Amino acid sequence: MNRAARLFSIFTPTPNERRHVSSASLVRVASVSILLFSLLVPAALAAGWAAGMLVHLGNAGLVVSEAVFALPMLVLCGFLVRLAYEAETNPENQ
């Protein structure tokens, strides 16, 4: 099994495995996602702004620099929210 298959194998439940989805688990996942987005996305935007100002980019350059830092951070946040959902609905954690 290669590295990518091992990484994403945690997202594929076995056929006889049923997820335990309740309102409490969904509230916990929403809380984690709000916390992650409120901490990581502004940090990525600030890093993009600082990098843009360091090399004296104009306004358009700052927007591009912030996008370069923010897009991978949004992907990371989505991955972490999915991990939180998998952890909260895993039957072994109930």
C-alpha atoms as an extended CHARMM CRD file, in Angstrom:
* protein
*
        94  EXT
         1         1  MET       CA              0.0000000000        0.0000000000        0.0000000000  PROA      1               0.0000000000
         2         2  ASN       CA              1.5180000000        3.3330000000       -1.0010000000  PROA      2               0.0000000000
         3         3  ARG       CA              1.6650000000        6.4290000000        1.1720000000  PROA      3               0.0000000000
         4         4  ALA       CA             -1.4280000000        8.1270000000       -0.2700000000  PROA      4               0.0000000000
         5         5  ALA       CA             -3.5240000000        4.9730000000        0.0670000000  PROA      5               0.0000000000
         6         6  ARG       CA             -2.4740000000        4.5970000000        3.6990000000  PROA      6               0.0000000000
         7         7  LEU       CA             -3.2310000000        8.2540000000        4.3860000000  PROA      7               0.0000000000
         8         8  PHE       CA             -6.7540000000        8.1020000000        2.9700000000  PROA      8               0.0000000000
         9         9  SER       CA             -7.5490000000        4.5830000000        4.1750000000  PROA      9               0.0000000000
        10        10  ILE       CA             -8.8170000000        6.0640000000        7.4430000000  PROA      10              0.0000000000
        11        11  PHE       CA            -11.6710000000        7.6350000000        5.4800000000  PROA      11              0.0000000000
        12        12  THR       CA            -12.9970000000        4.3900000000        4.0570000000  PROA      12              0.0000000000
        13        13  PRO       CA            -15.0610000000        2.5530000000        6.6470000000  PROA      13              0.0000000000
        14        14  THR       CA            -15.3430000000       -1.1810000000        6.4400000000  PROA      14              0.0000000000
        15        15  PRO       CA            -18.6550000000       -2.4730000000        5.0080000000  PROA      15              0.0000000000
        16        16  ASN       CA            -19.9710000000       -3.6890000000        8.3640000000  PROA      16              0.0000000000
        17        17  GLU       CA            -18.9660000000       -0.5290000000       10.2060000000  PROA      17              0.0000000000
        18        18  ARG       CA            -21.7640000000        1.9360000000       10.9490000000  PROA      18              0.0000000000
        19        19  ARG       CA            -21.0500000000        5.5210000000       11.9060000000  PROA      19              0.0000000000
        20        20  HSD       CA            -22.6280000000        6.8940000000       15.0660000000  PROA      20              0.0000000000
        21        21  VAL       CA            -23.9650000000       10.2930000000       13.9930000000  PROA      21              0.0000000000
        22        22  SER       CA            -25.7980000000       12.3090000000       16.6170000000  PROA      22              0.0000000000
        23        23  SER       CA            -26.5730000000       15.9660000000       17.0660000000  PROA      23              0.0000000000
        24        24  ALA       CA            -23.9510000000       16.2060000000       19.8100000000  PROA      24              0.0000000000
        25        25  SER       CA            -21.2240000000       14.8130000000       17.5740000000  PROA      25              0.0000000000
        26        26  LEU       CA            -22.1930000000       17.2050000000       14.7650000000  PROA      26              0.0000000000
        27        27  VAL       CA            -22.0890000000       20.1520000000       17.1770000000  PROA      27              0.0000000000
        28        28  ARG       CA            -18.6010000000       19.0900000000       18.2940000000  PROA      28              0.0000000000
        29        29  VAL       CA            -17.4250000000       18.8420000000       14.6820000000  PROA      29              0.0000000000
        30        30  ALA       CA            -18.8950000000       22.2790000000       13.9380000000  PROA      30              0.0000000000
        31        31  SER       CA            -17.1470000000       23.7070000000       17.0010000000  PROA      31              0.0000000000
        32        32  VAL       CA            -13.8160000000       22.2710000000       15.9360000000  PROA      32              0.0000000000
        33        33  SER       CA            -14.2450000000       23.5710000000       12.4040000000  PROA      33              0.0000000000
        34        34  ILE       CA            -15.0990000000       27.0910000000       13.6090000000  PROA      34              0.0000000000
        35        35  LEU       CA            -12.0570000000       27.0650000000       15.8910000000  PROA      35              0.0000000000
        36        36  LEU       CA             -9.7510000000       25.8430000000       13.1330000000  PROA      36              0.0000000000
        37        37  PHE       CA            -10.9960000000       28.3210000000       10.5530000000  PROA      37              0.0000000000
        38        38  SER       CA            -10.8460000000       31.2440000000       12.9890000000  PROA      38              0.0000000000
        39        39  LEU       CA             -7.2290000000       30.4640000000       13.9160000000  PROA      39              0.0000000000
        40        40  LEU       CA             -5.6170000000       29.1400000000       10.7510000000  PROA      40              0.0000000000
        41        41  VAL       CA             -7.1270000000       31.2320000000        7.9620000000  PROA      41              0.0000000000
        42        42  PRO       CA             -6.2660000000       34.6540000000        9.4770000000  PROA      42              0.0000000000
        43        43  ALA       CA             -2.7620000000       33.3730000000       10.2240000000  PROA      43              0.0000000000
        44        44  ALA       CA             -2.3530000000       32.3540000000        6.5770000000  PROA      44              0.0000000000
        45        45  LEU       CA             -3.6610000000       35.7160000000        5.3840000000  PROA      45              0.0000000000
        46        46  ALA       CA             -1.2810000000       37.5400000000        7.7390000000  PROA      46              0.0000000000
        47        47  ALA       CA              1.6340000000       35.4350000000        6.4830000000  PROA      47              0.0000000000
        48        48  GLY       CA              0.7070000000       36.2670000000        2.8950000000  PROA      48              0.0000000000
        49        49  TRP       CA              0.4380000000       39.9460000000        3.7260000000  PROA      49              0.0000000000
        50        50  ALA       CA              3.8040000000       39.9270000000        5.5340000000  PROA      50              0.0000000000
        51        51  ALA       CA              5.5220000000       38.1160000000        2.6620000000  PROA      51              0.0000000000
        52        52  GLY       CA              4.0050000000       40.5340000000        0.1590000000  PROA      52              0.0000000000
        53        53  MET       CA              5.0460000000       43.5810000000        2.1300000000  PROA      53              0.0000000000
        54        54  LEU       CA              8.5480000000       42.1920000000        2.6200000000  PROA      54              0.0000000000
        55        55  VAL       CA              9.2010000000       42.0990000000       -1.1250000000  PROA      55              0.0000000000
        56        56  HSD       CA              7.2890000000       45.3960000000       -1.7440000000  PROA      56              0.0000000000
        57        57  LEU       CA              4.4730000000       44.0100000000       -3.8610000000  PROA      57              0.0000000000
        58        58  GLY       CA              1.6540000000       46.3000000000       -4.9020000000  PROA      58              0.0000000000
        59        59  ASN       CA             -1.9950000000       45.8330000000       -4.0200000000  PROA      59              0.0000000000
        60        60  ALA       CA             -2.5410000000       43.1700000000       -6.6720000000  PROA      60              0.0000000000
        61        61  GLY       CA              0.6200000000       41.3800000000       -5.5740000000  PROA      61              0.0000000000
        62        62  LEU       CA             -0.5890000000       41.3420000000       -1.9830000000  PROA      62              0.0000000000
        63        63  VAL       CA             -3.8540000000       39.7180000000       -3.0200000000  PROA      63              0.0000000000
        64        64  VAL       CA             -1.9730000000       37.0690000000       -4.9920000000  PROA      64              0.0000000000
        65        65  SER       CA              0.4460000000       36.5030000000       -2.0990000000  PROA      65              0.0000000000
        66        66  GLU       CA             -2.4190000000       36.0920000000        0.3620000000  PROA      66              0.0000000000
        67        67  ALA       CA             -4.1710000000       33.6700000000       -1.9860000000  PROA      67              0.0000000000
        68        68  VAL       CA             -0.9850000000       31.6140000000       -2.3060000000  PROA      68              0.0000000000
        69        69  PHE       CA             -0.8690000000       31.2420000000        1.4730000000  PROA      69              0.0000000000
        70        70  ALA       CA             -4.6270000000       30.9310000000        2.0880000000  PROA      70              0.0000000000
        71        71  LEU       CA             -5.5880000000       28.2770000000       -0.4690000000  PROA      71              0.0000000000
        72        72  PRO       CA             -3.3910000000       25.4880000000        0.9590000000  PROA      72              0.0000000000
        73        73  MET       CA             -4.5690000000       26.4760000000        4.4470000000  PROA      73              0.0000000000
        74        74  LEU       CA             -8.2100000000       26.0830000000        3.3750000000  PROA      74              0.0000000000
        75        75  VAL       CA             -7.4170000000       22.6310000000        2.0010000000  PROA      75              0.0000000000
        76        76  LEU       CA             -5.7070000000       21.7640000000        5.2950000000  PROA      76              0.0000000000
        77        77  CYS       CA             -8.7160000000       23.0220000000        7.2670000000  PROA      77              0.0000000000
        78        78  GLY       CA            -11.0360000000       20.8650000000        5.1820000000  PROA      78              0.0000000000
        79        79  PHE       CA             -8.8110000000       17.8510000000        5.7890000000  PROA      79              0.0000000000
        80        80  LEU       CA             -8.7680000000       18.5110000000        9.5470000000  PROA      80              0.0000000000
        81        81  VAL       CA            -12.5560000000       18.9380000000        9.6770000000  PROA      81              0.0000000000
        82        82  ARG       CA            -12.9460000000       15.6300000000        7.8900000000  PROA      82              0.0000000000
        83        83  LEU       CA            -10.5950000000       14.0020000000       10.4190000000  PROA      83              0.0000000000
        84        84  ALA       CA            -12.6670000000       15.4830000000       13.2550000000  PROA      84              0.0000000000
        85        85  TYR       CA            -15.8560000000       14.1040000000       11.7010000000  PROA      85              0.0000000000
        86        86  GLU       CA            -14.2980000000       10.6700000000       11.3220000000  PROA      86              0.0000000000
        87        87  ALA       CA            -13.1030000000       10.7190000000       14.9380000000  PROA      87              0.0000000000
        88        88  GLU       CA            -16.4460000000       11.8980000000       16.3250000000  PROA      88              0.0000000000
        89        89  THR       CA            -18.5340000000        9.3620000000       14.4150000000  PROA      89              0.0000000000
        90        90  ASN       CA            -16.2060000000        6.3950000000       14.8280000000  PROA      90              0.0000000000
        91        91  PRO       CA            -18.0840000000        3.6160000000       16.6590000000  PROA      91              0.0000000000
        92        92  GLU       CA            -14.9950000000        2.7560000000       18.7170000000  PROA      92              0.0000000000
        93        93  ASN       CA            -15.0390000000        6.2360000000       20.3050000000  PROA      93              0.0000000000
        94        94  GLN       CA            -18.6340000000        6.0430000000       21.5210000000  PROA      94              0.0000000000
